[in-house]
Amino acid sequence: MPGGFLPKASFSLYTFPEPADPPLAVVDTVTTDLVLTQRRELARYTGLYDRLRDVSLSPANSVAFLGRVAETLTDGAGSRA
C-alpha cells in the first residue's frame, strides 16, 4: 500500500472471546454495512488499522493539537467562549 493511503470508508474490527466466533471486519457504506470474515479480507483491514495507529498522535499530543486548532478558530472568529 502506498504511504498516503487512507480507507475510503469507515470500518470496525471485532474479536470475540469464544473461539467459535470468528473475528469480523465491518465496513460502513452509504447503503449498507459489509461484514467480512475471510482471512485475507481481515488482514487487509487489520493492516490499515495498524498503519493508522502507527501514524496517529499520542493522546496527550492529540489534546494539545486540538487545543491549538480550537485557539486558532476562536481567534479567527473574534470571540472566545
C-alpha positions in Angstrom: 0.0 0.0 0.0 1.3 3.5 -0.8 2.3 5.6 2.2 -0.6 8.1 1.9 -3.4 5.5 1.5 -6.4 6.1 3.7 -9.5 3.9 3.8 -12.3 5.2 1.6 -15.0 4.2 4.2 -15.0 3.8 7.9 -14.6 0.3 9.3 -14.6 -1.5 12.6 -12.8 -4.6 13.7 -14.3 -7.1 16.1 -12.9 -10.1 18.0 -14.7 -12.3 20.4 -13.6 -14.4 23.4 -15.3 -17.6 22.1 -13.1 -19.5 19.7 -16.2 -20.5 17.6 -16.9 -16.8 16.9 -14.7 -15.6 14.1 -13.2 -12.1 14.0 -15.0 -9.6 11.8 -14.3 -6.5 9.8 -17.4 -4.4 9.2 -17.1 -1.7 6.5 -19.7 1.1 6.6 -21.0 2.2 3.3 -23.7 4.7 2.3 -26.3 2.0 1.8 -25.2 -1.0 3.8 -22.6 -2.5 6.1 -20.3 -5.1 4.7 -19.4 -7.9 7.1 -16.1 -9.5 6.2 -14.9 -12.8 7.7 -12.4 -14.1 5.2 -8.8 -14.2 6.5 -7.4 -12.2 3.5 -10.1 -9.5 3.9 -9.5 -9.3 7.7 -5.8 -9.0 7.1 -6.3 -6.0 4.8 -8.3 -4.1 7.4 -6.1 -5.1 10.3 -3.2 -3.8 8.3 -5.0 -0.5 7.7 -5.8 -0.2 11.4 -2.2 -0.9 12.3 -0.9 1.8 9.9 -3.4 4.4 11.1 -2.5 3.6 14.8 1.2 3.9 14.0 0.9 7.4 12.5 -1.6 8.7 15.0 -0.7 11.3 17.6 -0.5 10.1 21.2 -3.5 11.0 23.4 -1.6 13.9 25.0 -0.4 15.2 21.6 -3.9 14.9 20.2 -5.4 17.0 23.0 -2.6 19.6 22.5 -3.2 19.7 18.8 -7.0 20.1 19.2 -6.4 22.9 21.7 -4.2 24.7 19.2 -6.8 24.3 16.4 -9.6 25.5 18.7 -7.5 28.5 19.7 -6.9 29.4 16.1 -10.6 29.1 15.3 -11.7 31.3 18.2 -9.0 33.8 17.4 -10.2 33.9 13.8 -13.8 34.3 14.8 -13.0 37.3 17.0 -14.8 35.8 20.1 -13.9 33.4 22.9 -16.2 31.2 24.8 
